Amino acid sequence: MSAPSSRPVVVIGIGLFCPAGIGAEGAVGGRPGEVPGFRAQAYVADRKSLKLMSQAVKLGVSAARLAVSDAGGDEVLAAVPAGRRGMYVGATPQTGEAQDLRPALEAATGDDGGFDLQRFAGDGVRLIHPLWLVKGLSNNVLGFASAIHDLQGTNSSYCDGEEGGWTALAEGAAAVAEGRADLVLAGGADALLGAEPLLGGRRCGEAAAFVLFAPADRAAGIPWDASVRDRLDPDEASLGFLGAATWPVAYARHLLAAR
Amino acid sequence: MHDDVVITGIGLTCAAGLGLDALADRLQAGRGAATAFETALPVTLACQAPDPVPDDAFPDDRKAWLAFAALELALADAGLAAVEPDRRTAVFLGTGLSSVTPGELEDDAYPHIRDGRFDVARVASDLSPRHASPWRHMPERVTDEVARRVGATGPVGTSFSACAAAAQAIAEGLWTLRRGDADVAIVGGHDSMVHPLGLLSFVVLGALSPGACRPFDRERDGFLIGEGASLLVLERASHARARGATVRARLLGAGTSVDAWNATAPHPEGAGAERSIRAALRDAGVAAADIEYLNAHATGTPVGDVAEAAAVARVFGEGLPVSSIKGAVGHTIAAAGAVEAAACVAALERGFLPGTEGLCEQDPECRVDAITAPRAVAPRLVLSNSFGFGGQNASLVLARA
């Protein structure tokens, strides 16, 4: 069997948001929790779209923006046709925004004071935001970021817990190596603050990290090698559990610390 | 030139019944599988698979059991029942949001909103013992269980790209085999949104038809909810030959794209759909003129069908026979790409083109040759489309064995 032709891949941009900080500031240290100083408005031009983004999506879209800026900005993207620009994302879905469901649940109280499924489906429905479910979809990072940066090419979004972020990096690099794309944004985003009780009390953080992959013969950058995983430190003690952002954050910190 | 990737096993369950023959029989006869569905929501018909959940199953998650049923059928079909230690198996499955049972809604969600907010800590600490842990809602749980059952030592991934998920998972299995990272790939998807929150989410989006699903029809007003699982066994042709497996069809290529347009609406002219189709043709190394049938994503929504038809007409002209099986088996959401890939295999094997159940009078805005009744034409090369909410698209090219 002949393997498909493969070309070397490099990282030309890094966008990091983690509990240690933003960009190079986030490369070392940290404490579980929020990303200090994070304001999505600073990275997302369309304020209206922020209303449709969960915290994980805001972080992911911002990290994608930062990775593009770090690579030299929009002109770096513009040098490659939109159909040759791809995106690979790991993220954890939520079943809609829980708070958006509250009015319908409240309307579902039956005559006996208990839950009434018929009322939930009848009176409750019109109280729910039409995009309730959609806001919880984890491919929203990809949906919004691809529209912002006009990434029209090959893509995927994974939900595999912390493995999803690594799969996004590996498959994103493979898409460039195997010639399906000439630029790929790959990484992960998750915001698990508030989910600690569901995770048995595990300390969590919110984070997102993306890298921009390009073929080595077209751009200068840091060579990608999948075996780097063995040298990465998720450092959960410093950052908390970061879900699908775990490996992209560890990789971005590894690259930034070496700069 | 790369080594062919072939399909050597198919496991399917959907509203047509258990197994690919059940679906093929229905499609060949032009008989839809929608049945009356009782709910307080404005929905009268649905396409439900045979109940997959065994008595006393834990967890009682419909889409998980749909996937397990499909897996057994696929492995038996491929003759891969036993785990071979030196076979590297990859698993890529597409799936959607968790199935939430009415019991969970009542026992786990409802009691915790009295103070005007959801109290997540209380949901966790008071979780009804009748229900599994919140981990049952993690989409990758089924992928991991499938990987465990087949002894996967190759790459494993869960594609979460709405209605394109299963087709994207199939694409990744294909590329994984090509690059030599596995010998066998179990790919496909599973989904069931036939539960209160699932139906609700599509009702509030205005995506469900109160009556019938009518792809490409003037009167189309949404889709019917379906459910199902379809798992395919992929392997390189050389590997299939070496173990004497029967090849059911060849998977020649795949393409993916993003609309990059709007996170909540498809591109009106189907620009992303066109790129996905062209990428799949390029990946397969075939010309548009070689494709003899196209299995459309067409869900019967007003905007989606016309955008897809425009994309198809730009690539293939207006003469290519096109149909959607969603009128027959409903929209199986994250499983749709794999259910429809299986339908394409049936068309290639049996030599017919499925019709479009529900299509009576074609919308002149949909400028394609939309087939209403099944045709006795034996295609050699077909293409299947899947497009997801959020703008992700995937297309697959399949050929007769």
Interface residues (C-beta under 8 A of the other chain):
Chain A: M1 S2 A3 P4 S6 S49 L52 A82 G83 G86 M87 A91 T92 P93 T95 G96 A98 Q99 L101 R102 A104 L105 E106 A108 G114 F115 L117 Q118 R119 F120 A121 G122 V125 I128 H129 P130 L131 W132 L133 V134 G136 L137 S138 N139 N140 L142 G143 F144 S146 A147 H149 D150 L151 Q152 G153 T154 N155 S156 S157 Y158 C159 D160 G161 E163 G164 T167 A170 E171 A174 E178 R180 G194 A195 P197 L198
Chain B: M1 H2 D3 T39 A40 L41 T95 L97 S98 V100 P102 L105 E106 A109 Y110 I113 G116 R117 F118 V120 A121 V123 A124 S125 P134 H137 M138 P139 E140 T143 P155 V156 G157 T158 S159 F160 S161 A162 Q168 E172 W175 R178 R179 G180 P196 L197 L199 L200 S201 F202 V203 V204 L205 G206 R236 S238 G255 T256 S257 V258 D259 A260 W261 N262 A263 T264 A271 G272 R275 A279 D283 G388 F389 G390 G391 Q392
